[in-house]
Amino acid sequence: MHTVVVGTSGLTASDVLAVARGGARIELSAEAVAALAAAREIVDALAAKPDPVYGVSTGFGALATRHISQELRAQLQRNIVRSHAAGMGPRVEREVVRALMFLRLKTVCSGHTGVRPEVAQTMADVLNAGITPVVHEYGSLGCSGDLAPLSHCALTLMGEGDAEGPDGVVRPAGELLAEHGIAPVELREKEGLALLNGTDGMLGMLVMALADLDTLYKSADITAALTLEALLGTDKVLAPELHAIRPHPGQGASAANMLAVLKGSQLTGHHQDDAPRVQDAYSVRCAPQVAGAGRDTLAHARLVAERELASAVDNPVVLPDGRVESNGNFHGAPVAYVLDFLAIAAADLGSIAERRTDRLLDKNRSHGLPPFLADDAGVDSGLMIAQYTQAALVSEMKRLAVPASADSIPSSAMQEDHVSMGWSAARKLRTAVDNLTRIIAIELYAATRAIELREGLTPAPASQAVIEAVRAAGVQGPGPDRFLAPDLAAADAFVRGGDLVAAAEKVTGPLQ
C-alpha cells in the first residue's frame, strides 16, 4: 500500500488525495518527531511558569482572561474537546473526515503547535486503522478553524464519541481503538486547542474539488465538441491564432481540447448547407471562453490551496525562537473565497452546457435533428424530460453559487466577531461539483445520440471512440422511448469515473 511520510512541511495535494480517497498509510518522519519534541519542551517550560499564556494556562475565546491552575489544565483540554464537539445534521463523508484529520496532523507535525509526538502518532494510527470519526454537517463558521468538525475527530483520539470502523459500522470510538491496540490520548496543556484550530476541513474539500473539477473541465470540453459536431457547427472559431490574440491560458487550453476532439470530423463546416448561417450560437461558439475562464479560476484556487498546504494554522503558535504567540491565521477567508469562486465558475459551466443541450433538442435550432431527438416525435418524447432534469440541476447550481464568504455571524460573546463561513462554502461546492457532473452527463447523452442520428456523416475519430465507450458502459443509443433514469445514471458514472476523458484521450492523447 502507498505510504505518505509526514514531515514538517512539503505535503502536496496528491498526498491529501492518497490518504483521503486512496486509503494510503501514514508515517511520521524523524524530522517531524524531533520538531514535535522541541516545540513541546517550549510549551512545558511555559506551563511551569506562573505567568498566564493563552492556550497553555488560560481559558479560550471570550474566556481567555481566566488563569487556569495546573491541577485543572488536563480537565480544561478534555473539556474544550467535549464542549466543542457540538456538530449537528447529517454525517460528513468519509473522505472529507480523513482529509480533515490528515491536514490537522500535517500542521501538528510542523513543530509550531506544541503537541507531543505521541498525540501525532495516535492521529496517524487512527487513520491507518481505517477508523473514521463521526463528523456532522453543521458546526463550523470557518474561523478559529473548523471547530466542531475537528473536535469530533479529537474526541475519537480520546476514546470518546462515535466513529466508523473499517467495516463501515458506527460504534463507540473507545471500542474501535481498543480493537486496534490504540491507547486513547490524555491531553495536556495546549493539545486540545491545537487539535481544533485549523482550516483543515475546508482545505481538504478544496483539494478534492480541484481534482474533480480538473476532470470535469476536460469532460465539458469534450461534450461541447460533440455538440458542435451534432449541430453541424464550425470548428474555425477554435483556431489557435484567434485565441492567441486574447491570451487567457484557460481559454486557449479549452479551444485546443475541442479542436483535438474534432480533428477529422465530417460533421463540422456545414454552415452554408440547407440552412445557411454566419455564426454558431454563443453556447457553442463561446464554449472556450466560458470554460477557459473557469479553468483560470481553478488555477488561482490551486495556488491558494498550495499556499495553505504549506501553512501551519494554529493559535497560539510556537515560534523557532521559543515564543508562543497568538495570531489570526486560523481565519478561513483565503480558502473560503476560492471555494465560492469555484462554485460560481461551475454554475456557469453547467449553465452553458444546458443551453447546448436544449439547442440539440429544439427542431427550430438543431439544423435537421428530430424534435427532442425522439424516435417518433409525438408518440415518443425523446430527451424532453432529461433536459428538464438538467435545467433543475442548473437552477440549483445558481443558488449554490451565492457566496457563503460574503456572510459573517458573530460568536463567542463578540470575541470572534467576523468569520469566513468557509466550511459552508466547501459543503455547497461539493454539491455543485456533483450537480455539474450530472449536467455534463446529460449533454453527453444528448450529443452522442444526436451524432448517431446524422446518418451519412462520419464523426471525428475521438468522438466515435467516446460513443463506442459510452455505449459499452450501458448508455443506450437512439430508439423508442424507454425508462430513461438508468441511462442517465450510467452516463453520470461514465463522466464521474473519468471514463469520458479516457475514451477521448485514447485518440487525442493527453488533453490540457
C-alpha positions, -999 to 999 in steps of 0.1 A, spaced: 0 0 0 11 35 -8 27 53 22 27 91 28 55 103 50 46 134 70 74 158 77 75 194 90 65 206 55 62 196 19 29 178 17 11 180 -16 -25 178 -29 -16 143 -42 -7 133 -7 -41 145 6 -59 126 -21 -39 95 -15 -49 95 22 -85 108 19 -96 87 -11 -69 61 -16 -65 49 20 -27 55 19 -8 47 51 9 75 71 43 76 87 59 104 107 93 114 96 122 116 121 124 153 114 87 157 124 91 138 156 121 159 165 102 191 157 73 179 178 95 172 208 113 205 206 81 225 205 67 205 233 97 214 255 89 251 250 52 246 260 62 225 290 86 253 302 59 279 298 33 258 316 56 255 346 58 293 349 33 314 369 26 338 341 -6 330 321 -1 320 284 -31 318 261 -39 282 252 -15 268 277 -27 281 311 -58 302 302 -94 296 291 -103 301 254 -121 326 233 -141 351 254 -129 331 285 -92 337 278 -89 361 308 -91 333 333 -58 318 345 -61 280 349 -43 263 378 -20 233 369 -43 207 385 -72 218 362 -53 220 329 -58 184 318 -95 188 325 -95 221 306 -81 203 275 -106 175 277 -134 199 283 -127 220 252 -129 189 230 -161 177 246 -178 210 246 -168 219 211 -179 185 197 -213 201 192 -220 193 155 -254 185 142 -270 173 110 -261 145 85 -227 128 87 -199 142 66 -184 119 40 -156 96 50 -131 111 25 -137 146 40 -131 134 75 -99 116 65 -87 148 47 -96 168 78 -76 146 102 -47 143 79 -44 180 73 -46 186 111 -18 161 115 2 180 89 1 212 109 7 193 142 39 179 127 51 213 116 66 219 151 45 250 156 17 236 178 34 222 209 16 189 207 36 158 220 49 133 194 26 105 209 -5 125 201 6 129 165 14 92 163 -21 84 176 -36 105 149 -17 86 123 -26 53 139 -63 61 138 -61 69 101 -41 38 94 -66 17 112 -94 29 89 -112 45 119 -133 75 108 -148 98 135 -185 107 131 -184 144 120 -216 163 113 -226 188 86 -231 219 109 -208 233 135 -180 253 117 -181 290 110 -147 288 92 -129 309 119 -109 297 148 -107 268 124 -133 242 116 -140 239 153 -169 214 157 -157 190 129 -122 189 143 -135 185 179 -154 153 168 -121 140 155 -102 149 187 -130 132 207 -122 99 189 -85 103 198 -97 105 234 -117 73 230 -150 91 233 -179 96 210 -187 75 179 -166 65 149 -170 43 119 -148 12 117 -131 -1 86 -161 -23 81 -184 7 78 -202 1 111 -205 30 135 -196 21 171 -182 37 202 -148 51 195 -133 35 226 -142 0 214 -126 6 180 -94 20 195 -91 -10 218 -97 -35 189 -68 -19 170 -45 -17 200 -46 21 201 -44 38 235 -66 69 239 -47 101 244 -47 120 276 -44 156 265 -21 180 282 -16 218 281 -24 233 247 -31 200 230 -69 202 230 -68 236 214 -42 226 189 -63 197 176 -92 221 169 -78 253 155 -74 249 117 -88 254 83 -83 217 76 -119 207 66 -124 235 41 -89 229 27 -94 192 23 -127 198 5 -110 224 -17 -82 199 -27 -107 172 -36 -129 197 -55 -99 208 -76 -92 173 -86 -128 166 -95 -132 199 -114 -100 193 -134 -116 162 -148 -149 179 -153 -135 208 -173 -119 184 -197 -152 165 -199 -170 197 -207 -146 205 -235 -153 171 -249 -191 173 -247 -190 209 -261 -171 195 -291 -196 167 -295 -225 191 -295 -207 213 -320 -204 183 -343 -241 173 -338 -252 208 -347 -230 208 -378 -211 238 -364 -178 252 -375 -145 245 -358 -129 276 -374 -137 295 -341 -112 272 -323 -82 282 -344 -52 289 -322 -45 323 -338 -79 335 -327 -73 326 -291 -37 339 -292 -50 375 -295 -69 371 -263 -43 352 -243 -62 338 -213 -45 305 -207 -76 286 -198 -94 298 -230 -66 286 -252 -65 252 -234 -102 246 -239 -101 256 -275 -72 233 -281 -90 204 -264 -121 209 -285 -100 212 -317 -82 179 -308 -115 161 -303 -130 174 -336 -99 165 -357 -110 145 -387 -148 152 -383 -171 152 -414 -198 170 -395 -182 203 -390 -183 232 -415 -218 228 -429 -228 264 -422 -237 271 -458 -257 239 -465 -295 237 -465 -299 262 -436 -271 287 -440 -258 306 -410 -230 330 -405 -221 320 -369 -230 294 -343 -249 304 -312 -229 317 -282 -233 285 -262 -213 267 -290 -191 295 -303 -181 309 -268 -176 275 -251 -138 280 -248 -142 315 -234 -166 303 -206 -148 271 -198 -115 289 -201 -125 315 -175 -134 286 -152 -100 269 -158 -82 301 -149 -103 303 -117 -92 267 -110 -56 278 -114 -60 306 -89 -77 283 -64 -49 257 -68 -24 284 -59 -43 292 -27 -45 256 -19 -8 251 -23 -1 281 0 -25 267 26 -9 233 24 25 250 31 10 267 62 9 259 99 -25 270 110 -30 272 148 -34 297 176 -13 303 195 18 291 176 52 281 189 79 301 170 115 289 165 129 315 189 108 300 217 80 325 218 43 313 219 23 340 202 -14 345 194 -24 352 158 -53 352 134 -40 326 109 -70 303 115 -93 327 97 -106 309 66 -111 339 42 -84 329 17 -98 294 13 -135 305 16 -132 330 -13 -118 305 -38 -144 279 -27 -171 304 -36 -153 314 -69 -153 278 -79 -190 274 -73 -197 304 -95 -175 291 -123 -191 256 -120 -226 271 -122 -217 290 -154 -202 259 -170 -233 239 -161 -255 267 -175 -238 269 -209 -239 230 -212 -276 231 -206 -281 257 -233 -263 235 -258 -284 205 -248 -316 225 -252 -304 235 -287 -299 199 -297 -335 191 -287 -352 221 -305 -361 213 -341 -361 250 -349 -324 254 -339 -309 219 -343 -304 221 -381 -323 190 -391 -324 169 -360 -357 154 -349 -377 171 -321 -362 162 -287 -341 136 -306 -372 114 -304 -376 82 -325 -412 91 -335 -419 126 -322 -454 129 -306 -455 92 -299 -421 95 -283 -410 123 -260 -373 116 -266 -350 135 -242 -375 162 -233 -375 155 -196 -338 148 -195 -334 184 -203 -359 193 -175 -337 174 -151 -306 192 -164 -324 226 -160 -333 217 -124 -297 209 -117 -286 242 -133 -311 262 -112 -298 245 -81 -262 254 -90 -272 290 -94 -284 290 -59 -253 273 -47 -232 300 -64 -244 326 -39 -212 332 -19 -211 319 17 -179 340 23 -199 373 19 -217 364 51 -205 366 87 -221 359 120 -205 369 153 -199 343 181 -181 338 214 -196 368 231 -184 391 202 -147 380 206 -150 361 173 -169 388 156 -160 382 120 -160 347 105 -153 333 70 -181 307 66 -155 287 46 -168 253 57 -202 262 43 -186 274 11 -169 240 9 -200 220 16 -221 237 -11 -192 234 -36 -193 196 -31 -230 196 -41 -222 219 -70 -195 195 -83 -219 166 -81 -246 185 -100 -221 196 -126 -211 160 -132 -248 152 -139 -253 182 -162 -223 172 -183 -235 136 -184 -269 147 -198 -252 168 -225 -230 138 -233 -262 116 -236 -279 141 -259 -248 149 -281 -239 112 -287 -275 104 -297 -276 134 -320 -244 125 -337 -257 90 -343 -288 105 -359 -267 123 -385 -267 94 -409 -242 96 -438 -218 118 -419 -188 104 -400 -178 120 -367 -143 126 -356 -123 96 -345 -122 109 -310 -160 114 -310 -165 79 -323 -143 65 -296 -164 83 -270 -197 70 -285 -184 34 -285 -171 36 -250 -203 52 -236 -224 25 -253 -202 -2 -239 -208 14 -205 -245 7 -208 -258 40 -221 -281 32 -250 -283 50 -283 -313 63 -304 -345 44 -303 -381 44 -290 -388 58 -255 -376 38 -226 -370 41 -189 -345 69 -190 -332 71 -155 -308 41 -158 -293 55 -190 -287 89 -172 -272 71 -142 -248 52 -164 -238 84 -182 -232 100 -149 -210 72 -138 -191 73 -171 -183 110 -166 -177 108 -128 -152 79 -131 -131 98 -157 -141 73 -185 -152 101 -208 -118 118 -207 -100 84 -210 -120 75 -241 -113 107 -259 -76 107 -249 -71 73 -265 -74 92 -298 -63 127 -289 -35 120 -265 -35 139 -232 -59 168 -231 -49 201 -213 
